[in-house]
Amino acid sequence: MTSRQHRAAVVTGASSGIGEATARRLAADGWRVWAVARREDRLAALGEETGAVPVALDITDDDGVARLVRDVTEAGGIDTLINIAGGARGTDWVADARTEDWEWMYGANVIGSMLLIRAFLPMLRAHGEGTVVNLTSTAALVAYEGGAGYNAAKAAQRAMTRALRLEEVEHNVRVVEVLPGMVQTEEFSLNRLGNEEAAERVYAGIEKPLTAADVADVVSYAVSVPHHVNLDEIVVRPLAQAAAHKVIRRS
């Protein structure tokens, strides 16, 4: 198993955005990183630049997750699992909800995280000082019109995280939840809204939204403090977003 001096982590969602930034940050800090996502070409480039181990994988695929655990075990194991993969699709109100969008969001945010956690918990328990980080969202805290599907998925992921913390404390596995507010990444709003103009309007007038690197810094700090320090829930927003309903936009 990975020693306490040589940290190792699986980071999902590592082909872009917060996942990629987190993989880069941990690799730069000397961690061994398994960078997991579906896009093999982007992972390969990340691996060449950082030394991270690229793993092309759909996190909702049981067989793929089993292969990942086998490969990680053969390479010496990990002490930290960081679930960043997820996302939102659409802004439909419940009356117009698209079943396929809701199913995708629940799969990507909840089922995928569960499969990775379930698969790696024996390893994290055996290590003696294991850590799980789940990236949820402030959308798990405050609902809004057009956000019901994403609100529901992230609220479910948050509930799973809170239950996991209670279940695993006797195994000395710490469980951290990071809840970002407005983070301007290359793909999140574009994937959700479907076009660049609509995506740009989300951040219009906000002088300094959070970046993926900002959130990666928070994740890095949470997993690097002494193991007895558990940052249970970290809400991180840009200064301009004082609350979900209070956002300062400059003309």
Secondary structure, 3 states (H helix, E strand, C coil): CCCCCCCEEEEECCCCHHHHHHHHHHHHCCCEEEEEECCHHHHHHHHHHHCCEEEECCCCCHHHHHHHHHHHHHCCCCCEEEECCCCCCCCCCHHHCCHHHHHHHHHHHHHHHHHHHHHHHHHHHHHCCCEEEEECCHHHCCCCCCCHHHHHHHHHHHHHHHHHHHHHHHHCCEEEEEEECCECCCCHHHHHHCCHHHHHHHCCCCCCCECHHHHHHHHHHHHHCCCCCCCCEEEECCCCEEECCEECCCC
